[in-house]
């Protein structure tokens, strides 16, 4: 029963995160909303794993948290340096000059 | 006796965690600019996630599930600040200025 309460809270929070994702004036609001949505998905998978009596969902939640982080960093790098091909900030500085 | 205590911890963790997650999401929607919204998203990532995961750890049937939940806590503990820092760095580099006390309203001008 408590898991149902947790799930309901997470669903409401996800909708609010989506509202910010749609409203977000700048790109970074949207990236922030998607990042927050991803963390909530991790919690949702964990709670649903308990709700369905399947503790092996937690591996999926763990993996999702990893991929969410990497996705956010990739998006940010893409918008910061124009493309993902660059090795890092040093390489970017030479190319910008 | 132990089971009652675990149930209480489970209830408090999940409901309290859910409350913090909603508070974080509300802050994400209502706060004026990107940087303050990052603080709100941080509330969800830290307090909300930890309380819910600790509540689930109390309810977990065996040790393996509890260890997995602890690993998720550790993972969120490390990745959340890093991604928020990267976002703030990219936002500031992208020209988004934080809202000063004098100007009002949405300030994300990029």
N, CA and C atoms of all chains as a GROMACS GRO file, in nm:
protein
  621
    1UNK      N    1   0.084  -0.119   0.000
    1UNK     CA    2   0.000   0.000   0.000
    1UNK      C    3   0.089   0.125   0.000
    2UNK      N    4   0.198   0.119   0.082
    2UNK     CA    5   0.286   0.236   0.088
    2UNK      C    6   0.350   0.258  -0.047
    3UNK      N    7   0.376   0.148  -0.121
    3UNK     CA    8   0.440   0.165  -0.251
    3UNK      C    9   0.345   0.237  -0.347
    4UNK      N   10   0.215   0.212  -0.332
    4UNK     CA   11   0.119   0.284  -0.417
    4UNK      C   12   0.126   0.434  -0.388
    5UNK      N   13   0.139   0.470  -0.259
    5UNK     CA   14   0.150   0.612  -0.225
    5UNK      C   15   0.276   0.671  -0.287
    6UNK      N   16   0.388   0.595  -0.277
    6UNK     CA   17   0.512   0.643  -0.336
    6UNK      C   18   0.499   0.661  -0.486
    7UNK      N   19   0.434   0.561  -0.551
    7UNK     CA   20   0.418   0.570  -0.697
    7UNK      C   21   0.336   0.691  -0.734
    8UNK      N   22   0.227   0.716  -0.659
    8UNK     CA   23   0.142   0.832  -0.692
    8UNK      C   24   0.223   0.961  -0.681
    9UNK      N   25   0.304   0.971  -0.575
    9UNK     CA   26   0.383   1.094  -0.557
    9UNK      C   27   0.479   1.111  -0.674
   10UNK      N   28   0.541   1.001  -0.717
   10UNK     CA   29   0.639   1.013  -0.826
   10UNK      C   30   0.570   1.050  -0.956
   11UNK      N   31   0.449   0.996  -0.980
   11UNK     CA   32   0.378   1.029  -1.104
   11UNK      C   33   0.346   1.178  -1.109
   12UNK      N   34   0.301   1.233  -0.994
   12UNK     CA   35   0.270   1.377  -0.990
   12UNK      C   36   0.397   1.456  -1.019
   13UNK      N   37   0.509   1.414  -0.955
   13UNK     CA   38   0.634   1.488  -0.975
   13UNK      C   39   0.680   1.478  -1.120
   14UNK      N   40   0.655   1.362  -1.183
   14UNK     CA   41   0.695   1.348  -1.324
   14UNK      C   42   0.616   1.444  -1.410
   15UNK      N   43   0.485   1.458  -1.383
   15UNK     CA   44   0.404   1.549  -1.464
   15UNK      C   45   0.455   1.692  -1.448
   16UNK      N   46   0.491   1.729  -1.323
   16UNK     CA   47   0.543   1.865  -1.302
   16UNK      C   48   0.674   1.883  -1.378
   17UNK      N   49   0.758   1.780  -1.378
   17UNK     CA   50   0.885   1.791  -1.453
   17UNK      C   51   0.856   1.808  -1.601
   18UNK      N   52   0.754   1.739  -1.651
   18UNK     CA   53   0.719   1.754  -1.793
   18UNK      C   54   0.669   1.895  -1.820
   19UNK      N   55   0.593   1.950  -1.724
   19UNK     CA   56   0.545   2.088  -1.744
   19UNK      C   57   0.665   2.180  -1.761
   20UNK      N   58   0.766   2.164  -1.673
   20UNK     CA   59   0.885   2.249  -1.688
   20UNK      C   60   0.955   2.220  -1.819
   21UNK      N   61   0.956   2.095  -1.864
   21UNK     CA   62   1.023   2.063  -1.990
   21UNK      C   63   0.953   2.136  -2.105
   22UNK      N   64   0.820   2.144  -2.104
   22UNK     CA   65   0.750   2.212  -2.214
   22UNK      C   66   0.764   2.362  -2.202
   23UNK      N   67   0.752   2.414  -2.076
   23UNK     CA   68   0.753   2.560  -2.059
   23UNK      C   69   0.892   2.617  -2.074
   24UNK      N   70   0.990   2.536  -2.034
   24UNK     CA   71   1.126   2.587  -2.014
   24UNK      C   72   1.169   2.682  -2.123
   25UNK      N   73   1.191   2.814  -2.094
   25UNK     CA   74   1.229   2.904  -2.204
   25UNK      C   75   1.360   2.864  -2.268
   26UNK      N   76   1.461   2.830  -2.186
   26UNK     CA   77   1.592   2.806  -2.248
   26UNK      C   78   1.616   2.656  -2.257
   27UNK      N   79   1.718   2.621  -2.333
   27UNK     CA   80   1.751   2.479  -2.351
   27UNK      C   81   1.786   2.416  -2.218
   28UNK      N   82   1.852   2.494  -2.130
   28UNK     CA   83   1.904   2.434  -2.008
   28UNK      C   84   1.792   2.399  -1.912
   29UNK      N   85   1.678   2.474  -1.918
   29UNK     CA   86   1.563   2.431  -1.838
   29UNK      C   87   1.517   2.294  -1.882
   30UNK      N   88   1.516   2.274  -2.012
   30UNK     CA   89   1.465   2.145  -2.063
   30UNK      C   90   1.560   2.033  -2.024
   31UNK      N   91   1.691   2.058  -2.033
   31UNK     CA   92   1.786   1.953  -1.995
   31UNK      C   93   1.770   1.922  -1.847
   32UNK      N   94   1.750   2.027  -1.767
   32UNK     CA   95   1.731   2.007  -1.623
   32UNK      C   96   1.606   1.926  -1.596
   33UNK      N   97   1.496   1.958  -1.668
   33UNK     CA   98   1.370   1.885  -1.646
   33UNK      C   99   1.386   1.739  -1.686
   34UNK      N  100   1.458   1.714  -1.798
   34UNK     CA  101   1.475   1.575  -1.842
   34UNK      C  102   1.563   1.500  -1.743
   35UNK      N  103   1.664   1.568  -1.689
   35UNK     CA  104   1.750   1.504  -1.590
   35UNK      C  105   1.668   1.467  -1.466
   36UNK      N  106   1.584   1.561  -1.421
   36UNK     CA  107   1.502   1.534  -1.303
   36UNK      C  108   1.402   1.422  -1.333
   37UNK      N  109   1.350   1.422  -1.456
   37UNK     CA  110   1.256   1.317  -1.495
   37UNK      C  111   1.325   1.181  -1.492
   38UNK      N  112   1.451   1.177  -1.536
   38UNK     CA  113   1.525   1.050  -1.537
   38UNK      C  114   1.545   0.997  -1.397
   39UNK      N  115   1.580   1.088  -1.303
   39UNK     CA  116   1.598   1.041  -1.165
   39UNK      C  117   1.467   0.988  -1.110
   40UNK      N  118   1.358   1.056  -1.145
   40UNK     CA  119   1.228   1.006  -1.096
   40UNK      C  120   1.194   0.872  -1.159
   41UNK      N  121   1.237   0.851  -1.284
   41UNK     CA  122   1.211   0.720  -1.346
   41UNK      C  123   1.286   0.610  -1.271
   42UNK      N  124   1.408   0.644  -1.225
   42UNK     CA  125   1.484   0.544  -1.147
   42UNK      C  126   1.404   0.505  -1.024
   43UNK      N  127   1.351   0.608  -0.954
   43UNK     CA  128   1.274   0.579  -0.833
   43UNK      C  129   1.147   0.502  -0.868
   44UNK      N  130   1.086   0.539  -0.981
   44UNK     CA  131   0.961   0.472  -1.019
   44UNK      C  132   0.986   0.324  -1.047
   45UNK      N  133   1.096   0.295  -1.118
   45UNK     CA  134   1.125   0.153  -1.149
   45UNK      C  135   1.148   0.077  -1.020
   46UNK      N  136   1.220   0.139  -0.924
   46UNK     CA  137   1.248   0.070  -0.798
   46UNK      C  138   1.117   0.043  -0.723
   47UNK      N  139   1.029   0.145  -0.717
   47UNK     CA  140   0.904   0.127  -0.642
   47UNK      C  141   0.816   0.024  -0.711
   48UNK      N  142   0.810   0.030  -0.845
   48UNK     CA  143   0.727  -0.068  -0.916
   48UNK      C  144   0.785  -0.209  -0.900
   49UNK      N  145   0.919  -0.217  -0.889
   49UNK     CA  146   0.978  -0.348  -0.864
   49UNK      C  147   0.928  -0.406  -0.734
   50UNK      N  148   0.919  -0.318  -0.632
   50UNK     CA  149   0.867  -0.368  -0.504
   50UNK      C  150   0.718  -0.396  -0.514
   51UNK      N  151   0.646  -0.310  -0.587
   51UNK     CA  152   0.500  -0.328  -0.598
   51UNK      C  153   0.470  -0.461  -0.665
   52UNK      N  154   0.551  -0.496  -0.769
   52UNK     CA  155   0.522  -0.618  -0.845
   52UNK      C  156   0.591  -0.738  -0.782
   53UNK      N  157   0.662  -0.715  -0.670
   53UNK     CA  158   0.726  -0.829  -0.605
   53UNK      C  159   0.842  -0.884  -0.686
   54UNK      N  160   0.906  -0.798  -0.767
   54UNK     CA  161   1.018  -0.846  -0.851
   54UNK      C  162   1.144  -0.765  -0.812
   55UNK      N  163   1.224  -0.814  -0.715
   55UNK     CA  164   1.340  -0.733  -0.675
   55UNK      C  165   1.443  -0.717  -0.785
   56UNK      N  166   1.433  -0.794  -0.895
   56UNK     CA  167   1.537  -0.779  -0.998
   56UNK      C  168   1.515  -0.654  -1.082
   57UNK      N  169   1.405  -0.580  -1.057
   57UNK     CA  170   1.390  -0.451  -1.127
   57UNK      C  171   1.499  -0.354  -1.087
   58UNK      N  172   1.560  -0.377  -0.970
   58UNK     CA  173   1.656  -0.277  -0.922
   58UNK      C  174   1.778  -0.272  -1.011
   59UNK      N  175   1.810  -0.385  -1.079
   59UNK     CA  176   1.923  -0.378  -1.174
   59UNK      C  177   1.888  -0.280  -1.286
   60UNK      N  178   1.762  -0.286  -1.330
   60UNK     CA  179   1.720  -0.194  -1.437
   60UNK      C  180   1.729  -0.050  -1.387
   61UNK      N  181   1.687  -0.028  -1.261
   61UNK     CA  182   1.690   0.109  -1.208
   61UNK      C  183   1.835   0.158  -1.200
   62UNK      N  184   1.924   0.070  -1.156
   62UNK     CA  185   2.066   0.107  -1.146
   62UNK      C  186   2.119   0.145  -1.283
   63UNK      N  187   2.085   0.062  -1.383
   63UNK     CA  188   2.136   0.086  -1.518
   63UNK      C  189   2.079   0.216  -1.573
   64UNK      N  190   1.949   0.239  -1.544
   64UNK     CA  191   1.884   0.360  -1.596
   64UNK      C  192   1.949   0.484  -1.539
   65UNK      N  193   1.987   0.477  -1.409
   65UNK     CA  194   2.052   0.594  -1.348
   65UNK      C  195   2.183   0.622  -1.420
   66UNK      N  196   2.258   0.516  -1.453
   66UNK     CA  197   2.386   0.535  -1.524
   66UNK      C  198   2.362   0.599  -1.660
   67UNK      N  199   2.270   0.540  -1.737
   67UNK     CA  200   2.251   0.588  -1.874
   67UNK      C  201   2.197   0.731  -1.872
   68UNK      N  202   2.112   0.762  -1.773
   68UNK     CA  203   2.056   0.897  -1.764
   68UNK      C  204   2.168   0.998  -1.748
   69UNK      N  205   2.264   0.965  -1.659
   69UNK     CA  206   2.375   1.057  -1.635
   69UNK      C  207   2.456   1.078  -1.762
   70UNK      N  208   2.485   0.969  -1.831
   70UNK     CA  209   2.570   0.979  -1.951
   70UNK      C  210   2.497   1.057  -2.059
   71UNK      N  211   2.366   1.034  -2.070
   71UNK     CA  212   2.289   1.107  -2.170
   71UNK      C  213   2.292   1.257  -2.145
   72UNK      N  214   2.278   1.296  -2.017
   72UNK     CA  215   2.277   1.439  -1.985
   72UNK      C  216   2.413   1.500  -2.021
   73UNK      N  217   2.521   1.430  -1.985
   73UNK     CA  218   2.654   1.486  -2.014
   73UNK      C  219   2.674   1.496  -2.165
   74UNK      N  220   2.625   1.397  -2.240
   74UNK     CA  221   2.642   1.401  -2.387
   74UNK      C  222   2.567   1.520  -2.445
   75UNK      N  223   2.443   1.541  -2.400
   75UNK     CA  224   2.365   1.653  -2.454
   75UNK      C  225   2.435   1.785  -2.423
   76UNK      N  226   2.484   1.796  -2.298
   76UNK     CA  227   2.548   1.922  -2.260
   76UNK      C  228   2.675   1.945  -2.341
   77UNK      N  229   2.752   1.836  -2.361
   77UNK     CA  230   2.875   1.854  -2.438
   77UNK      C  231   2.841   1.894  -2.581
   78UNK      N  232   2.733   1.837  -2.634
   78UNK     CA  233   2.697   1.869  -2.773
   78UNK      C  234   2.663   2.017  -2.785
   79UNK      N  235   2.585   2.068  -2.686
   79UNK     CA  236   2.544   2.208  -2.701
   79UNK      C  237   2.654   2.302  -2.658
   80UNK      N  238   2.753   2.253  -2.582
   80UNK     CA  239   2.860   2.342  -2.538
   80UNK      C  240   2.966   2.358  -2.647
   81UNK      N  241   2.999   2.248  -2.717
   81UNK     CA  242   3.110   2.254  -2.812
   81UNK      C  243   3.062   2.229  -2.955
   82UNK      N  244   2.932   2.227  -2.980
   82UNK     CA  245   2.888   2.217  -3.118
   82UNK      C  246   2.884   2.075  -3.168
   83UNK      N  247   2.982   1.992  -3.131
   83UNK     CA  248   2.966   1.850  -3.173
   83UNK      C  249   3.037   1.763  -3.072
   84UNK      N  250   3.009   1.632  -3.080
   84UNK     CA  251   3.062   1.540  -2.978
   84UNK      C  252   3.200   1.492  -3.015
   85UNK      N  253   3.249   1.533  -3.133
   85UNK     CA  254   3.372   1.473  -3.182
   85UNK      C  255   3.494   1.521  -3.107
   86UNK      N  256   3.484   1.642  -3.045
   86UNK     CA  257   3.605   1.701  -2.987
   86UNK      C  258   3.653   1.619  -2.869
   87UNK      N  259   3.787   1.620  -2.845
   87UNK     CA  260   3.841   1.541  -2.734
   87UNK      C  261   3.802   1.605  -2.603
   88UNK      N  262   3.804   1.741  -2.593
   88UNK     CA  263   3.773   1.802  -2.464
   88UNK      C  264   3.791   1.952  -2.474
   89UNK      N  265   3.786   2.023  -2.358
   89UNK     CA  266   3.792   2.170  -2.364
   89UNK      C  267   3.918   2.220  -2.433
   90UNK      N  268   4.037   2.155  -2.405
   90UNK     CA  269   4.160   2.208  -2.467
   90UNK      C  270   4.144   2.205  -2.619
   91UNK      N  271   4.102   2.088  -2.670
   91UNK     CA  272   4.090   2.078  -2.817
   91UNK      C  273   3.990   2.184  -2.866
   92UNK      N  274   3.884   2.206  -2.785
   92UNK     CA  275   3.782   2.303  -2.829
   92UNK      C  276   3.845   2.442  -2.837
   93UNK      N  277   3.929   2.478  -2.736
   93UNK     CA  278   3.985   2.614  -2.738
   93UNK      C  279   4.068   2.633  -2.864
   94UNK      N  280   4.155   2.533  -2.898
   94UNK     CA  281   4.236   2.556  -3.019
   94UNK      C  282   4.146   2.579  -3.140
   95UNK      N  283   4.042   2.497  -3.148
   95UNK     CA  284   3.960   2.507  -3.270
   95UNK      C  285   3.884   2.640  -3.271
   96UNK      N  286   3.846   2.688  -3.151
   96UNK     CA  287   3.767   2.813  -3.151
   96UNK      C  288   3.856   2.928  -3.195
   97UNK      N  289   3.988   2.920  -3.158
   97UNK     CA  290   4.076   3.035  -3.191
   97UNK      C  291   4.086   3.052  -3.342
   98UNK      N  292   0.813  -0.746   1.639
   98UNK     CA  293   0.858  -0.615   1.684
   98UNK      C  294   0.945  -0.550   1.574
   99UNK      N  295   1.041  -0.633   1.526
   99UNK     CA  296   1.129  -0.578   1.423
   99UNK      C  297   1.047  -0.544   1.300
  100UNK      N  298   0.954  -0.636   1.266
  100UNK     CA  299   0.877  -0.612   1.143
  100UNK      C  300   0.797  -0.484   1.156
  101UNK      N  301   0.742  -0.456   1.277
  101UNK     CA  302   0.666  -0.332   1.295
  101UNK      C  303   0.758  -0.212   1.272
  102UNK      N  304   0.879  -0.219   1.329
  102UNK     CA  305   0.971  -0.105   1.312
  102UNK      C  306   1.005  -0.087   1.165
  103UNK      N  307   1.030  -0.200   1.095
  103UNK     CA  308   1.064  -0.188   0.953
  103UNK      C  309   0.948  -0.128   0.876
  104UNK      N  310   0.825  -0.170   0.912
  104UNK     CA  311   0.709  -0.113   0.842
  104UNK      C  312   0.702   0.037   0.863
  105UNK      N  313   0.728   0.081   0.988
  105UNK     CA  314   0.720   0.225   1.015
  105UNK      C  315   0.825   0.298   0.932
  106UNK      N  316   0.948   0.244   0.934
  106UNK     CA  317   1.055   0.309   0.854
  106UNK      C  318   1.014   0.310   0.708
  107UNK      N  319   0.955   0.199   0.661
  107UNK     CA  320   0.913   0.194   0.521
  107UNK      C  321   0.811   0.301   0.490
  108UNK      N  322   0.710   0.311   0.577
  108UNK     CA  323   0.604   0.410   0.552
  108UNK      C  324   0.661   0.552   0.553
  109UNK      N  325   0.738   0.583   0.661
  109UNK     CA  326   0.790   0.719   0.673
  109UNK      C  327   0.881   0.749   0.553
  110UNK      N  328   0.966   0.651   0.517
  110UNK     CA  329   1.059   0.674   0.406
  110UNK      C  330   0.985   0.702   0.277
  111UNK      N  331   0.890   0.616   0.244
  111UNK     CA  332   0.826   0.630   0.113
  111UNK      C  333   0.739   0.755   0.107
  112UNK      N  334   0.658   0.777   0.213
  112UNK     CA  335   0.568   0.893   0.207
  112UNK      C  336   0.650   1.022   0.217
  113UNK      N  337   0.749   1.024   0.310
  113UNK     CA  338   0.834   1.143   0.321
  113UNK      C  339   0.912   1.166   0.193
  114UNK      N  340   0.968   1.059   0.136
  114UNK     CA  341   1.043   1.072   0.011
  114UNK      C  342   0.953   1.124  -0.099
  115UNK      N  343   0.830   1.070  -0.106
  115UNK     CA  344   0.736   1.118  -0.207
  115UNK      C  345   0.706   1.265  -0.188
  116UNK      N  346   0.693   1.309  -0.062
  116UNK     CA  347   0.666   1.451  -0.038
  116UNK      C  348   0.782   1.535  -0.088
  117UNK      N  349   0.906   1.493  -0.057
  117UNK     CA  350   1.020   1.573  -0.103
  117UNK      C  351   1.031   1.572  -0.254
  118UNK      N  352   0.997   1.460  -0.317
  118UNK     CA  353   1.003   1.456  -0.464
  118UNK      C  354   0.905   1.557  -0.522
  119UNK      N  355   0.785   1.564  -0.461
  119UNK     CA  356   0.685   1.660  -0.512
  119UNK      C  357   0.731   1.804  -0.486
  120UNK      N  358   0.790   1.826  -0.366
  120UNK     CA  359   0.839   1.962  -0.336
  120UNK      C  360   0.944   2.001  -0.440
  121UNK      N  361   1.036   1.906  -0.470
  121UNK     CA  362   1.138   1.936  -0.569
  121UNK      C  363   1.077   1.967  -0.705
  122UNK      N  364   0.976   1.889  -0.743
  122UNK     CA  365   0.915   1.912  -0.875
  122UNK      C  366   0.840   2.045  -0.877
  123UNK      N  367   0.775   2.079  -0.765
  123UNK     CA  368   0.706   2.210  -0.759
  123UNK      C  369   0.806   2.323  -0.774
  124UNK      N  370   0.920   2.309  -0.699
  124UNK     CA  371   1.023   2.412  -0.712
  124UNK      C  372   1.074   2.421  -0.853
  125UNK      N  373   1.083   2.307  -0.921
  125UNK     CA  374   1.132   2.306  -1.059
  125UNK      C  375   1.042   2.391  -1.147
  126UNK      N  376   0.912   2.393  -1.118
  126UNK     CA  377   0.817   2.464  -1.204
  126UNK      C  378   0.811   2.611  -1.166
  127UNK      N  379   0.814   2.640  -1.032
  127UNK     CA  380   0.781   2.776  -0.991
  127UNK      C  381   0.900   2.870  -0.981
  128UNK      N  382   1.021   2.820  -0.969
  128UNK     CA  383   1.133   2.912  -0.939
  128UNK      C  384   1.169   2.992  -1.066
  129UNK      N  385   1.224   3.114  -1.046
  129UNK     CA  386   1.233   3.208  -1.157
  129UNK      C  387   1.335   3.172  -1.263
  130UNK      N  388   1.456   3.120  -1.225
  130UNK     CA  389   1.554   3.105  -1.334
  130UNK      C  390   1.624   2.971  -1.324
  131UNK      N  391   1.710   2.943  -1.419
  131UNK     CA  392   1.766   2.808  -1.433
  131UNK      C  393   1.840   2.767  -1.307
  132UNK      N  394   1.917   2.861  -1.250
  132UNK     CA  395   2.004   2.822  -1.140
  132UNK      C  396   1.924   2.788  -1.015
  133UNK      N  397   1.816   2.862  -0.989
  133UNK     CA  398   1.736   2.826  -0.871
  133UNK      C  399   1.660   2.696  -0.898
  134UNK      N  400   1.626   2.672  -1.022
  134UNK     CA  401   1.557   2.544  -1.051
  134UNK      C  402   1.653   2.428  -1.030
  135UNK      N  403   1.781   2.451  -1.051
  135UNK     CA  404   1.875   2.342  -1.026
  135UNK      C  405   1.873   2.304  -0.879
  136UNK      N  406   1.857   2.408  -0.794
  136UNK     CA  407   1.847   2.377  -0.650
  136UNK      C  408   1.726   2.290  -0.624
  137UNK      N  409   1.614   2.323  -0.689
  137UNK     CA  410   1.491   2.245  -0.667
  137UNK      C  411   1.511   2.101  -0.715
  138UNK      N  412   1.577   2.086  -0.833
  138UNK     CA  413   1.599   1.949  -0.882
  138UNK      C  414   1.690   1.875  -0.787
  139UNK      N  415   1.782   1.950  -0.722
  139UNK     CA  416   1.871   1.885  -0.626
  139UNK      C  417   1.795   1.831  -0.507
  140UNK      N  418   1.688   1.902  -0.466
  140UNK     CA  419   1.610   1.852  -0.352
  140UNK      C  420   1.555   1.715  -0.385
  141UNK      N  421   1.502   1.701  -0.509
  141UNK     CA  422   1.445   1.571  -0.546
  141UNK      C  423   1.553   1.464  -0.544
  142UNK      N  424   1.671   1.500  -0.604
  142UNK     CA  425   1.775   1.399  -0.619
  142UNK      C  426   1.829   1.355  -0.485
  143UNK      N  427   1.842   1.449  -0.390
  143UNK     CA  428   1.907   1.409  -0.265
  143UNK      C  429   1.803   1.358  -0.166
  144UNK      N  430   1.724   1.448  -0.107
  144UNK     CA  431   1.638   1.405   0.004
  144UNK      C  432   1.530   1.308  -0.044
  145UNK      N  433   1.467   1.343  -0.156
  145UNK     CA  434   1.357   1.258  -0.203
  145UNK      C  435   1.404   1.119  -0.234
  146UNK      N  436   1.511   1.107  -0.311
  146UNK     CA  437   1.559   0.975  -0.352
  146UNK      C  438   1.609   0.898  -0.231
  147UNK      N  439   1.684   0.963  -0.142
  147UNK     CA  440   1.739   0.890  -0.028
  147UNK      C  441   1.629   0.837   0.062
  148UNK      N  442   1.529   0.921   0.093
  148UNK     CA  443   1.425   0.875   0.184
  148UNK      C  444   1.350   0.757   0.124
  149UNK      N  445   1.318   0.768  -0.004
  149UNK     CA  446   1.242   0.659  -0.067
  149UNK      C  447   1.324   0.532  -0.071
  150UNK      N  448   1.453   0.545  -0.103
  150UNK     CA  449   1.534   0.423  -0.116
  150UNK      C  450   1.560   0.362   0.022
  151UNK      N  451   1.576   0.446   0.124
  151UNK     CA  452   1.594   0.390   0.259
  151UNK      C  453   1.465   0.321   0.302
  152UNK      N  454   1.350   0.384   0.269
  152UNK     CA  455   1.223   0.320   0.303
  152UNK      C  456   1.210   0.185   0.235
  153UNK      N  457   1.258   0.178   0.110
  153UNK     CA  458   1.250   0.049   0.039
  153UNK      C  459   1.350  -0.050   0.096
  154UNK      N  460   1.466   0.002   0.141
  154UNK     CA  461   1.563  -0.090   0.200
  154UNK      C  462   1.503  -0.157   0.323
  155UNK      N  463   1.425  -0.077   0.400
  155UNK     CA  464   1.363  -0.135   0.520
  155UNK      C  465   1.264  -0.244   0.480
  156UNK      N  466   1.203  -0.229   0.364
  156UNK     CA  467   1.099  -0.325   0.323
  156UNK      C  468   1.156  -0.438   0.238
  157UNK      N  469   1.288  -0.437   0.211
  157UNK     CA  470   1.337  -0.533   0.111
  157UNK      C  471   1.338  -0.674   0.171
  158UNK      N  472   1.296  -0.775   0.093
  158UNK     CA  473   1.282  -0.912   0.144
  158UNK      C  474   1.416  -0.975   0.182
  159UNK      N  475   1.526  -0.943   0.105
  159UNK     CA  476   1.651  -1.012   0.140
  159UNK      C  477   1.768  -0.914   0.130
  160UNK      N  478   1.887  -0.961   0.164
  160UNK     CA  479   2.001  -0.870   0.173
  160UNK      C  480   2.042  -0.820   0.036
  161UNK      N  481   2.026  -0.907  -0.066
  161UNK     CA  482   2.071  -0.867  -0.201
  161UNK      C  483   1.995  -0.743  -0.247
  162UNK      N  484   1.862  -0.741  -0.221
  162UNK     CA  485   1.783  -0.624  -0.263
  162UNK      C  486   1.831  -0.500  -0.188
  163UNK      N  487   1.859  -0.515  -0.059
  163UNK     CA  488   1.903  -0.398   0.019
  163UNK      C  489   2.036  -0.346  -0.035
  164UNK      N  490   2.126  -0.438  -0.072
  164UNK     CA  491   2.256  -0.393  -0.124
  164UNK      C  492   2.237  -0.322  -0.257
  165UNK      N  493   2.147  -0.375  -0.341
  165UNK     CA  494   2.124  -0.306  -0.469
  165UNK      C  495   2.070  -0.167  -0.446
  166UNK      N  496   1.977  -0.154  -0.351
  166UNK     CA  497   1.922  -0.021  -0.323
  166UNK      C  498   2.031   0.070  -0.272
  167UNK      N  499   2.120   0.018  -0.189
  167UNK     CA  500   2.229   0.102  -0.138
  167UNK      C  501   2.319   0.146  -0.253
  168UNK      N  502   2.340   0.056  -0.350
  168UNK     CA  503   2.423   0.095  -0.467
  168UNK      C  504   2.356   0.205  -0.545
  169UNK      N  505   2.223   0.199  -0.556
  169UNK     CA  506   2.153   0.306  -0.629
  169UNK      C  507   2.172   0.437  -0.555
  170UNK      N  508   2.164   0.431  -0.420
  170UNK     CA  509   2.183   0.555  -0.341
  170UNK      C  510   2.322   0.610  -0.369
  171UNK      N  511   2.425   0.523  -0.363
  171UNK     CA  512   2.562   0.571  -0.385
  171UNK      C  513   2.574   0.630  -0.525
  172UNK      N  514   2.511   0.565  -0.623
  172UNK     CA  515   2.523   0.613  -0.761
  172UNK      C  516   2.459   0.750  -0.776
  173UNK      N  517   2.336   0.765  -0.722
  173UNK     CA  518   2.271   0.896  -0.732
  173UNK      C  519   2.352   1.000  -0.655
  174UNK      N  520   2.415   0.956  -0.543
  174UNK     CA  521   2.495   1.048  -0.461
  174UNK      C  522   2.609   1.108  -0.543
  175UNK      N  523   2.666   1.029  -0.636
  175UNK     CA  524   2.780   1.081  -0.713
  175UNK      C  525   2.736   1.146  -0.842
  176UNK      N  526   2.635   1.091  -0.910
  176UNK     CA  527   2.606   1.144  -1.044
  176UNK      C  528   2.525   1.272  -1.038
  177UNK      N  529   2.439   1.287  -0.937
  177UNK     CA  530   2.351   1.404  -0.937
  177UNK      C  531   2.429   1.536  -0.927
  178UNK      N  532   2.524   1.551  -0.832
  178UNK     CA  533   2.595   1.678  -0.831
  178UNK      C  534   2.679   1.700  -0.956
  179UNK      N  535   2.735   1.592  -1.010
  179UNK     CA  536   2.820   1.610  -1.128
  179UNK      C  537   2.740   1.660  -1.245
  180UNK      N  538   2.620   1.600  -1.265
  180UNK     CA  539   2.541   1.645  -1.380
  180UNK      C  540   2.488   1.786  -1.357
  181UNK      N  541   2.456   1.819  -1.232
  181UNK     CA  542   2.407   1.956  -1.206
  181UNK      C  543   2.520   2.055  -1.229
  182UNK      N  544   2.644   2.018  -1.190
  182UNK     CA  545   2.757   2.108  -1.213
  182UNK      C  546   2.780   2.127  -1.362
  183UNK      N  547   2.774   2.016  -1.437
  183UNK     CA  548   2.796   2.027  -1.581
  183UNK      C  549   2.689   2.117  -1.643
  184UNK      N  550   2.565   2.102  -1.594
  184UNK     CA  551   2.456   2.183  -1.649
  184UNK      C  552   2.478   2.329  -1.618
  185UNK      N  553   2.518   2.360  -1.493
  185UNK     CA  554   2.540   2.501  -1.456
  185UNK      C  555   2.654   2.558  -1.538
  186UNK      N  556   2.760   2.479  -1.558
  186UNK     CA  557   2.873   2.526  -1.637
  186UNK      C  558   2.830   2.555  -1.780
  187UNK      N  559   2.751   2.463  -1.838
  187UNK     CA  560   2.707   2.482  -1.976
  187UNK      C  561   2.612   2.601  -1.984
  188UNK      N  562   2.523   2.616  -1.883
  188UNK     CA  563   2.426   2.725  -1.888
  188UNK      C  564   2.498   2.859  -1.878
  189UNK      N  565   2.594   2.868  -1.785
  189UNK     CA  566   2.666   2.996  -1.770
  189UNK      C  567   2.749   3.023  -1.895
  190UNK      N  568   2.810   2.917  -1.948
  190UNK     CA  569   2.887   2.934  -2.072
  190UNK      C  570   2.796   2.971  -2.187
  191UNK      N  571   2.670   2.926  -2.181
  191UNK     CA  572   2.577   2.955  -2.289
  191UNK      C  573   2.515   3.091  -2.277
  192UNK      N  574   2.553   3.167  -2.171
  192UNK     CA  575   2.509   3.306  -2.166
  192UNK      C  576   2.386   3.329  -2.081
  193UNK      N  577   2.343   3.230  -2.001
  193UNK     CA  578   2.224   3.252  -1.917
  193UNK      C  579   2.271   3.320  -1.790
  194UNK      N  580   2.212   3.437  -1.761
  194UNK     CA  581   2.254   3.512  -1.643
  194UNK      C  582   2.154   3.484  -1.531
  195UNK      N  583   2.202   3.466  -1.404
  195UNK     CA  584   2.107   3.446  -1.294
  195UNK      C  585   2.025   3.572  -1.270
  196UNK      N  586   1.904   3.553  -1.214
  196UNK     CA  587   1.814   3.666  -1.190
  196UNK      C  588   1.870   3.749  -1.076
  197UNK      N  589   1.887   3.884  -1.099
  197UNK     CA  590   1.928   3.970  -0.990
  197UNK      C  591   1.806   4.007  -0.908
  198UNK      N  592   1.826   4.072  -0.789
  198UNK     CA  593   1.712   4.106  -0.706
  198UNK      C  594   1.627   4.210  -0.777
  199UNK      N  595   1.692   4.297  -0.861
  199UNK     CA  596   1.614   4.409  -0.918
  199UNK      C  597   1.524   4.358  -1.030
  200UNK      N  598   1.582   4.273  -1.127
  200UNK     CA  599   1.490   4.236  -1.237
  200UNK      C  600   1.399   4.124  -1.188
  201UNK      N  601   1.279   4.123  -1.241
  201UNK     CA  602   1.181   4.021  -1.201
  201UNK      C  603   1.152   3.932  -1.322
  202UNK      N  604   1.080   3.824  -1.300
  202UNK     CA  605   1.026   3.745  -1.412
  202UNK      C  606   1.132   3.655  -1.472
  203UNK      N  607   1.092   3.584  -1.579
  203UNK     CA  608   1.181   3.481  -1.638
  203UNK      C  609   1.302   3.550  -1.696
  204UNK      N  610   1.419   3.504  -1.662
  204UNK     CA  611   1.538   3.577  -1.706
  204UNK      C  612   1.616   3.493  -1.804
  205UNK      N  613   1.571   3.369  -1.835
  205UNK     CA  614   1.658   3.288  -1.923
  205UNK      C  615   1.653   3.350  -2.060
  206UNK      N  616   1.757   3.423  -2.093
  206UNK     CA  617   1.751   3.503  -2.215
  206UNK      C  618   1.829   3.437  -2.327
  207UNK      N  619   1.863   3.311  -2.310
  207UNK     CA  620   1.943   3.255  -2.422
  207UNK      C  621   1.850   3.191  -2.524
   0.00000   0.00000   0.00000
